[in-house]
Amino acid sequence: MNDTPGWASPGSAPSDGQETGVPQPAAPADESGPASKWSKAQPPAGQWSAPTAPRTDPVPGPPPAPGWGGGQPHGGWGRPPAAAKPGVIPLRPLGVGEILDGAVSTLRAHWRTVLGVTITVSVISQICNILVERYLLPDPPEVDPNASPSEALSQSVDSLQSSLLAMGPSLLITLVGTLFTTALLTMVISRSVLGRPVTLSEAWHEARPRLPQLLGLTLLLPLMSAAIMTVGILPGVLLGSGAGIALALLGGLAAGGVILWLMIRFALASPALMLERQGVIPSLRRSAKLVQGAWWRTFGILALTLLLTLLVSMIIAVPFSLVAYAVDGSSFSDLFAGTTPDFGWPFLIITGIGSVIASSITYPISAGVTVLLYVDQRIRREALDLELARAAGVPGYGSEPPGNNSTRS
């Protein structure tokens, strides 16, 4: 693995005391030595500038040597060669559109493997969510609209506790599902960059040894966020008065800003862990190093991806929800009556099908953007495109260096 940028300026540095590009006259060895052959009156140094446009008038003399000008008229600079593209992305620094297109292209190119992963994980997750919601979660507390202010405050606290309790199992199930999809899709996307096919069994074989470390990383980030938020709001909660509420709000906003900054800084930790075979803490450091100097770009790409995936999820989930309300007549009537709906099996099954379809499409896009953003940052900082081109067998790049894990991943 390369920790330094892979590009260097061609040529050698000028000697000490000599200006670049301006020849200097040779001084005599000593005062008694032969006088210099240079005249004291010298013309000014020549000023060189790059040509602004290729010449089109005929120029006498032999044609230019091959390799200069790229077939353009004499005096032109020519265009650089196109980047190699063995897989879903060209091997050069990527734009935002190319990262999103690469994620979608991976879904199209390896749809059997990708949908096999996402549909399986989504179906299992939705079945677990439905069973937990139907049989394990307690009924929400009743709300009395005629309660006194103190009773209304107590009811609000009870409702908040019930909501948090209901979110716990769902978040845990989602966490486990995200763990498996991230591990498997990272391997699929890394192969698609090289233009190599991959089956579900091959992706599982490569991802399985890294699951414990990925689980540790997946648990560490939410726990870190929860600890930061607790530190932010705890002083205001302990104070308890009106000023305490304001202090808790300010502390919560400050903690939210810190959490956002850290989550973007550590956004590339999971692909670094999977593809570079690193531990949890080294992966966090690796992500911080890659994101350094590109925090706003990383934030913008991830925010755009989140917006697109939420839009796709809503487009798919809203029609299924309306159909579910229409089929489950009691839930629909309860919704208009202003009471808590008692969801039945038809509602849970129909909305679960919509969630499975939405997750099968949005999971690969989110995972693909994260992995390709990691590849893009390494191309920009470490010339990973050269190693990937060698690993893909692109002509003109030589053979793959032995023992390089990053190119094989």
HUBEL-V910097 format. One line per field, one symbol per residue. ss: DSSP state (H for helix, E for strand, - for the rest). phi: phi as a letter, one per 40 degrees, with the letter a starting at -180 (. if undefined). Layout:
ss->???
phi->???
This chain:
ss->-----------------------------------------------------------------------------------------------HHHHHHHHHHHHHH-HHHHHHHHHHHHHHHHHHHHHHHHHH------------HHHHHHHHHHHHHHHHHHHHHHHHHHHHHHHHHHHHHHHHHHHHH------HHHHHHHHHHHHHHHHHHHHHHHHHHHHHHHHHHHHHHHH--HHHHHHHHHHHHHHHHHHHHHHHH---HHHHHHHH---HHHHHHHHHHHH---HHHHHHHHHHHHHHHHHHHHHHHHHHHHHHHHH-HHHHHHHHH-------HHHHHHHHHHHHHHHHHHHHHHHHHHHHHHHHHHHHHH-HHHHHHHHH------------HHHH-
phi->.cbbdcbbccgbccccgbccgbcbcccccacccccccccccbccccbbacccaccbccbchcccccgbgfgcddhccgbcccccbcbcbccadbcccccccccccccccbccccccccccccccccccccccccbbccccccbcccccdccccccccccccccccccdccccccccccdcccccccccccccccgbcacccccccccdccccccccccccccccccccccccccdccccgcccccccccccccccccccccccccbcccccccccbfbcccdcccccccccdgbccccccccccccccccccccccccdccccccccccccccccccgbccccbcdccccccccccccccccdccccccccccccccccccbfcccccccccgccgbgccccgcccccc
